[in-house]
Structures are given as structure tokens and as C-alpha cells.
Amino acid sequence: MSTVLEQIEQQIAKLSAKAVRKNTGTIRTLADGVAKIDGLSDVMYNEMVQFPGGAIGIALNLEENEVGCVILGDVSQLKEGDEVKTTGKLLSVPVGKALLGRAVDALGQPIDGKGPIDAKETYPVEKIAPGIIERKSVTQPLLTGIMAIDSMIPIGRGQRELIIGDRGTGKTTIAVDTIINQAKINKVGLASGDPKFRPVYSIYVAIGQKNSNIVRTIAALENAGALEYTIIVAAPAADNAANQYIAPYSGASMGEWFMENNMDSLIVYDDLSKHAVAYRQISLILKRPSGREAYPGDVFYLHSRLLERSARLDGKGSLTALPIIETLAGDVSAYIPTNVISITDGQIFLETDLFNQGIRPAVSVGLSVSRVGSAAQLKATKQVAGKLKGELAQFRELAAFSQFGSDLDAKTKSQLDRGARVVELFKQPAFDPISIELQVVTLWAMQKGYYENLTISKVMSAAASLRTFMTTRHDTLLTKIRTKAAVDAEIEAELKTACDSWQSTFSA
């Protein structure tokens, strides 16, 4: 009995009557959208913190005597000495199909003036990526509608393919074309009533762009009828750095909802160079030590934990990522480009010189690669485009070499002629993706020499004429190619008949 009493006395002696502030604190300093807060002793990393006036902050620096918070939203009403409360929740965003066709900010709040979003679920912004056991190998194609990419640098559902190049080389155009193509495929697939068809829903994350550029992209998607299958997450240049830092993770959470619910989704991060700059700004204000090019030491982890969330899950859906990186004067060996290249499963490199020569999309065949490759390519495309990448890379080498010599042998001349025709064939206007069956027809005609007798400048218009001819007169053949996804003897015979009749009507 005496021992019990002694224990009770010891506990009473330890009691302190001093009031301890645990879940409330006060702003000690406030600068550049970052607050240093005193007194939040029980706060969690990445927890939402409630500021006066409805502003929300995220606890990023948990130090011994204070907490460093980045503030999302309006900072102008806040001042030093204001009281701050913890919420007990990690930062979350609304997810689900209710967001399709809408433009939202980094926190999932509507910014398009179309009223509130009726989302039933929320997902945490930061989430651990799926493990190796849950993942499945990438074997299903994600068609971009861009002939040069679908035939030579194929992308699969669940892949992460980097789009990299200098400013103004058409990186966003490739991403927007891909989103438009998904909408076209969705409409055809859903109309066919095929129970095995899986639509692809898209998320476009705009980071640090001008508002006018974001509006232009939304207008392009709306005009193409793709907005109903797309979520726009916007953190424009006018937003504070915290919103630009959070936006890609919010977009990834929205995409993960589709993946977890047996659907396929595509996410475009436009672009991660500006994302890294926003994170550098936050880190320097939070007094985190800076490393190479003043970026903090965890800038690789910043992008790897984002891109690792893209996967194809066993028994569920997939999330495909198209991150965009802007290079300076084509320097692929800079810090951020090398980081993201090492995280992704391949890259589409856009060359300024090709763009200026009028070769658009300006895809560099030598530097572009898909590490999933033909595993995610349709058999029909493999049959008609199997050797094209090697041929085109060889042509570029020969073209550079032949500038210095005038008398070339017949074999070199024919190689140069064929290469120039392929380059011409791959030219494609913006926001006009080509369906895979029409790509197969165009490349099959190339393979069989239907453009050989034309002057090189006429190849592009001839290919467009052939596609129009096939769409208007041979729709059943196109449906056969789409459903079989291979060119067998029967389809080959029909293709020959169709191309012969087109050739007799086409006048260059």
C-alpha cells in the first residue's frame, strides 16, 4: 500500500501548473509568403495550419524553437503577433470526376467562375508512391496522335516521358496534342460500346505561366472538345511560390484517384523547371542550406517523389506523366534537366534548329528515347515503322556530312532522298493529332513507295490527301485496322487497292 502512495506522491510532485501552448501559436516573423511561428509544439510536417482571415499554411520547417510555414493564399491581411492554429489534417485536395472540365487552383478550389465543385472525396497532396510489387509492366500504348512520336518514341500507359527543349520549341503543343488525342480516342471508344475500352482522363498542371498562356491552352482544349475529359490545375506566375510548389502534387493526387479506381489517366506538368525555381525560393526564405545553382539539397527528391507516383498498378488503373523541362541554349547537362532525365523512362528532345527550319514537331531522333519502347507499341505500327528511327538518325548524320561533298554515290543519294521524304511526312500542324489507323495507312504508303515519284515539297500535302481519301471512302478499312491493331494479308490487299485508287486521283 505504501509503495502505491509513494508513486501517487511522485506523480503529484511532477505536476506543473504552468500553461503550455500546444496547438496554437503566434506569428513571430512574416516575409515573402513565409511565416515563422512560435508555440506550435505538436504540429506535424506538411500539416495544414489555420491563419486568421481563412489563409492556410503548410508546416515545412519543424525547428527546436519555431515552425516555418509557407502560406497559401492572401498574405496581405496577416501581421506579426497574429494567432495561428493547427488543424490536425494533412494538406488535401478534392478528387473525382466532378473536377473534369473545370479549372482549379493548387488547393482544388474552382477559379473558372462555373460555381462550386461537388467532389465527394479528398486525397492528401503528398502520398507515398506505389511499391514494386503493386506495379505492373507497361504494355498498353498511350497514343499521342503525333506520328513522329507514336512510330519512333512510343509512350505506354503508366510511363513517365520527359518533354525537353528550349523555350518556344513546341513542348506545350506536344502535351496539348496528346490530351486532345485522348479525348478523340475516348469519344470513338465510348461510342463503339466496347466493354473492354478504357478512356484516358487528363490533368494539365500549369506552373508559373502567364495567365494569358493558360487561357490560350484552355481555349485550344475547349475548341477541340477535350475539356470535358480534362482537369486544369493552374498556379500562374502571379501566384505565390507556395502555390506553384504545391500544384503538381495536387494534380498527381487527382490523377491517382483515377488510377486507384480502375481508370487510366494522363498528367502533364508544365513545367518542372519553374517548379524547381519556386521550391528554391521557398527553401532560401526558410533558411535551408543551398547547394548547386542555389537549389536546396533535396531538389532531386522534390521531383522524384512526384514522378514516382505515376505507375500502372496490378488490377487497377494507370497514371502516365509527361513532365516538361525548359533548357537554356540546348544544355541538357544542366542540374534540373539531368535530375529529371534520370527519374523518367525516356525523353522527347525538341531541337531549336529543327524548329527554325520549319520541321515541326521539332523532335530530335538522335537524342529522344523511350525506355519502354516497342513493348507499348501496337503491332500495326511496328510493322510499318520498325526501321524508321534508325533510318532517320542515319539520314541526319548523312545530311550533315554531305554538306561538305558535292559528288555523292547513288546509294547515298537515295538514302538522302528517302530521309528527306520521311522528315517531310512527319511534319504536322499544331492541335491536329492523327488517329493511329490513319498513321498506319500513311506510313504503309511510305513503305510501299507511293510518295517516291513526288517532289519532296509535295509529300506532306499528298499524305494529307491520302488521309482525307481514306476517311471519306474507306472508313470500314480504317475500323478494321483499329480493331485488329495489325496489318495482315487481307488488310494489306485492301490497303493496296485503296492506295492505288487514291494515286490515280491525286495530282501533285
ChimeraX attribute file (.defattr): number of C-alpha atoms within 10 A of each C-alpha:
attribute: neighborCount
match mode: 1-to-1
recipient: residues
	/A:1	5
	/A:2	7
	/A:3	8
	/A:4	9
	/A:5	10
	/A:6	11
	/A:7	11
	/A:8	11
	/A:9	11
	/A:10	11
	/A:11	10
	/A:12	10
	/A:13	9
	/A:14	8
	/A:15	8
	/A:16	8
	/A:17	6
	/A:18	6
	/A:19	6
	/A:20	10
	/A:21	12
	/A:22	13
	/A:23	16
	/A:24	20
	/A:25	20
	/A:26	20
	/A:27	22
	/A:28	17
	/A:29	14
	/A:30	19
	/A:31	13
	/A:32	13
	/A:33	19
	/A:34	24
	/A:35	27
	/A:36	21
	/A:37	25
	/A:38	20
	/A:39	21
	/A:40	22
	/A:41	19
	/A:42	13
	/A:43	21
	/A:44	19
	/A:45	14
	/A:46	20
	/A:47	20
	/A:48	24
	/A:49	26
	/A:50	18
	/A:51	21
	/A:52	14
	/A:53	10
	/A:54	9
	/A:55	15
	/A:56	23
	/A:57	25
	/A:58	25
	/A:59	25
	/A:60	18
	/A:61	19
	/A:62	18
	/A:63	10
	/A:64	7
	/A:65	11
	/A:66	19
	/A:67	24
	/A:68	23
	/A:69	28
	/A:70	29
	/A:71	25
	/A:72	23
	/A:73	17
	/A:74	14
	/A:75	20
	/A:76	7
	/A:77	9
	/A:78	16
	/A:79	16
	/A:80	14
	/A:81	14
	/A:82	13
	/A:83	18
	/A:84	21
	/A:85	19
	/A:86	22
	/A:87	16
	/A:88	13
	/A:89	13
	/A:90	18
	/A:91	22
	/A:92	18
	/A:93	20
	/A:94	22
	/A:95	25
	/A:96	19
	/A:97	17
	/A:98	14
	/A:99	24
	/A:100	18
	/A:101	20
	/A:102	23
	/A:103	22
	/A:104	21
	/A:105	23
	/A:106	28
	/A:107	23
	/A:108	24
	/A:109	16
	/A:110	19
	/A:111	15
	/A:112	13
	/A:113	8
	/A:114	9
	/A:115	9
	/A:116	11
	/A:117	16
	/A:118	12
	/A:119	14
	/A:120	10
	/A:121	11
	/A:122	16
	/A:123	19
	/A:124	17
	/A:125	22
	/A:126	18
	/A:127	14
	/A:128	9
	/A:129	15
	/A:130	14
	/A:131	11
	/A:132	9
	/A:133	8
	/A:134	12
	/A:135	17
	/A:136	16
	/A:137	16
	/A:138	19
	/A:139	19
	/A:140	17
	/A:141	19
	/A:142	23
	/A:143	26
	/A:144	24
	/A:145	27
	/A:146	25
	/A:147	25
	/A:148	26
	/A:149	21
	/A:150	23
	/A:151	30
	/A:152	24
	/A:153	25
	/A:154	26
	/A:155	33
	/A:156	25
	/A:157	25
	/A:158	28
	/A:159	31
	/A:160	30
	/A:161	29
	/A:162	27
	/A:163	27
	/A:164	27
	/A:165	27
	/A:166	19
	/A:167	15
	/A:168	12
	/A:169	23
	/A:170	22
	/A:171	26
	/A:172	18
	/A:173	17
	/A:174	22
	/A:175	22
	/A:176	25
	/A:177	24
	/A:178	24
	/A:179	30
	/A:180	28
	/A:181	26
	/A:182	26
	/A:183	24
	/A:184	19
	/A:185	19
	/A:186	19
	/A:187	15
	/A:188	13
	/A:189	16
	/A:190	13
	/A:191	9
	/A:192	10
	/A:193	9
	/A:194	10
	/A:195	8
	/A:196	7
	/A:197	13
	/A:198	16
	/A:199	19
	/A:200	24
	/A:201	25
	/A:202	33
	/A:203	26
	/A:204	25
	/A:205	31
	/A:206	31
	/A:207	29
	/A:208	26
	/A:209	18
	/A:210	13
	/A:211	15
	/A:212	10
	/A:213	12
	/A:214	21
	/A:215	11
	/A:216	11
	/A:217	18
	/A:218	22
	/A:219	14
	/A:220	18
	/A:221	22
	/A:222	15
	/A:223	12
	/A:224	17
	/A:225	15
	/A:226	25
	/A:227	24
	/A:228	16
	/A:229	24
	/A:230	29
	/A:231	25
	/A:232	28
	/A:233	29
	/A:234	29
	/A:235	29
	/A:236	23
	/A:237	17
	/A:238	12
	/A:239	18
	/A:240	21
	/A:241	27
	/A:242	24
	/A:243	26
	/A:244	30
	/A:245	25
	/A:246	23
	/A:247	25
	/A:248	32
	/A:249	26
	/A:250	27
	/A:251	31
	/A:252	27
	/A:253	24
	/A:254	28
	/A:255	28
	/A:256	27
	/A:257	23
	/A:258	23
	/A:259	23
	/A:260	16
	/A:261	13
	/A:262	15
	/A:263	18
	/A:264	25
	/A:265	30
	/A:266	29
	/A:267	28
	/A:268	29
	/A:269	28
	/A:270	25
	/A:271	23
	/A:272	25
	/A:273	19
	/A:274	21
	/A:275	27
	/A:276	20
	/A:277	19
	/A:278	21
	/A:279	21
	/A:280	23
	/A:281	18
	/A:282	23
	/A:283	23
	/A:284	14
	/A:285	16
	/A:286	19
	/A:287	11
	/A:288	14
	/A:289	11
	/A:290	14
	/A:291	11
	/A:292	9
	/A:293	10
	/A:294	13
	/A:295	21
	/A:296	21
	/A:297	15
	/A:298	14
	/A:299	19
	/A:300	18
	/A:301	12
	/A:302	16
	/A:303	20
	/A:304	17
	/A:305	16
	/A:306	20
	/A:307	26
	/A:308	17
	/A:309	25
	/A:310	27
	/A:311	27
	/A:312	26
	/A:313	22
	/A:314	13
	/A:315	12
	/A:316	16
	/A:317	23
	/A:318	33
	/A:319	29
	/A:320	27
	/A:321	30
	/A:322	26
	/A:323	26
	/A:324	25
	/A:325	25
	/A:326	23
	/A:327	18
	/A:328	10
	/A:329	11
	/A:330	16
	/A:331	13
	/A:332	19
	/A:333	11
	/A:334	12
	/A:335	14
	/A:336	21
	/A:337	20
	/A:338	13
	/A:339	16
	/A:340	24
	/A:341	19
	/A:342	12
	/A:343	19
	/A:344	20
	/A:345	18
	/A:346	24
	/A:347	23
	/A:348	24
	/A:349	24
	/A:350	27
	/A:351	23
	/A:352	20
	/A:353	12
	/A:354	15
	/A:355	16
	/A:356	11
	/A:357	9
	/A:358	11
	/A:359	17
	/A:360	21
	/A:361	24
	/A:362	25
	/A:363	26
	/A:364	20
	/A:365	23
	/A:366	14
	/A:367	14
	/A:368	18
	/A:369	21
	/A:370	22
	/A:371	16
	/A:372	20
	/A:373	19
	/A:374	21
	/A:375	16
	/A:376	22
	/A:377	23
	/A:378	21
	/A:379	16
	/A:380	23
	/A:381	24
	/A:382	18
	/A:383	17
	/A:384	22
	/A:385	20
	/A:386	15
	/A:387	12
	/A:388	19
	/A:389	16
	/A:390	12
	/A:391	16
	/A:392	22
	/A:393	16
	/A:394	16
	/A:395	21
	/A:396	18
	/A:397	12
	/A:398	16
	/A:399	17
	/A:400	9
	/A:401	10
	/A:402	15
	/A:403	8
	/A:404	8
	/A:405	7
	/A:406	7
	/A:407	8
	/A:408	10
	/A:409	8
	/A:410	9
	/A:411	9
	/A:412	14
	/A:413	15
	/A:414	12
	/A:415	17
	/A:416	21
	/A:417	15
	/A:418	20
	/A:419	21
	/A:420	18
	/A:421	21
	/A:422	23
	/A:423	18
	/A:424	20
	/A:425	24
	/A:426	23
	/A:427	18
	/A:428	20
	/A:429	12
	/A:430	14
	/A:431	21
	/A:432	15
	/A:433	23
	/A:434	18
	/A:435	20
	/A:436	25
	/A:437	21
	/A:438	22
	/A:439	24
	/A:440	25
	/A:441	26
	/A:442	24
	/A:443	23
	/A:444	22
	/A:445	20
	/A:446	20
	/A:447	16
	/A:448	12
	/A:449	11
	/A:450	19
	/A:451	22
	/A:452	15
	/A:453	9
	/A:454	13
	/A:455	11
	/A:456	17
	/A:457	13
	/A:458	14
	/A:459	25
	/A:460	18
	/A:461	13
	/A:462	21
	/A:463	23
	/A:464	15
	/A:465	16
	/A:466	19
	/A:467	20
	/A:468	13
	/A:469	18
	/A:470	22
	/A:471	14
	/A:472	8
	/A:473	12
	/A:474	15
	/A:475	11
	/A:476	11
	/A:477	18
	/A:478	20
	/A:479	12
	/A:480	14
	/A:481	20
	/A:482	18
	/A:483	10
	/A:484	13
	/A:485	17
	/A:486	20
	/A:487	22
	/A:488	12
	/A:489	9
	/A:490	8
	/A:491	16
	/A:492	15
	/A:493	11
	/A:494	13
	/A:495	20
	/A:496	14
	/A:497	12
	/A:498	18
	/A:499	20
	/A:500	13
	/A:501	12
	/A:502	19
	/A:503	16
	/A:504	8
	/A:505	10
	/A:506	11
	/A:507	9
	/A:508	12
